[in-house]
């Protein structure tokens, strides 16, 4: 989450605080939600079934369920379709590259070729 950089339209360095975070259930942890809340970043992340069960088991000590807006979460479809298109590239889907830098370069190259 610390590596997030939101490019600016005009001149200036990239922002490190996005307007909103849309995540899947993999990002549904107390640590990530606390970090986002502390930074003041609104987020829409669905809760995993085991977290719902654990909260219900604890009763009133389990706390409130985190807010979740289904309409906002539907926009995540765009991101998922992009991942699916990128995974058509064999080297990206299987991650043959040894270093993160070369993998990021491969993702950038594949993105540019899809865009062109």
C-alpha positions, -999 to +999 in steps of 0.1 A: +000+000+000+029+023+006+040+020-031+008+035-044+015+065-067-014+084-083+000+104-113-011+140-117-026+153-149-003+183-150+032+189-135+041+179-101+051+147-082+026+119-079+001+118-051+006+091-025-030+093-012-056+080-036-092+093-036-107+059-029-095+023-027-115-005-042-103-039-031-113-075-032-116-099-002-079-104-002-075-069+012-100-075+039-077-075+070-079-054+101-043-041+095-051-028+060-085-013+070-068+004+100-040+018+079-065+032+053-086+047+081-056+063+098-046+079+064-081+091+058-085+071+026-121+059+020-123+023+010-148-003-004-136-038+005-160-067+010-156-087+042-146-124+041-171-150+054-148-161+082-145-125+094-183-121+094-186-154+114-160-144+139-176-110+145-210-127+150-195-153+174-181-125+196-215-108+198-216-072+209-178-073+214-173-081+178-180-045+168-198-031+138-195-045+103-173-022+081-192-001+056-196-016+022-212+001-008-223-024-035-227+002-062-192+015-058-178-020-057-194-028-091-168-004-106-140-029-097-151-048-128-129-025-149-098-035-129-106-072-130-111-071-168-077-054-171-060-081-151-077-108-172-064-091-204-029-089-189-029-125-179-033-135-215+005-128-217+021-160-206+052-144-191+030-122-169+005-149-159+032-173-147+057-146-136+089-159-152+108-128-144+132-130-115+132-094-104+103-071-096+118-045-119+117-067-150+082-080-142+070-044-139+086-036-172+068-066-188+035-054-174+041-019-187+051-032-222+020-055-223-002-026-212+012-003-239+007-030-266-029-035-255-035+002-255-020+007-289 
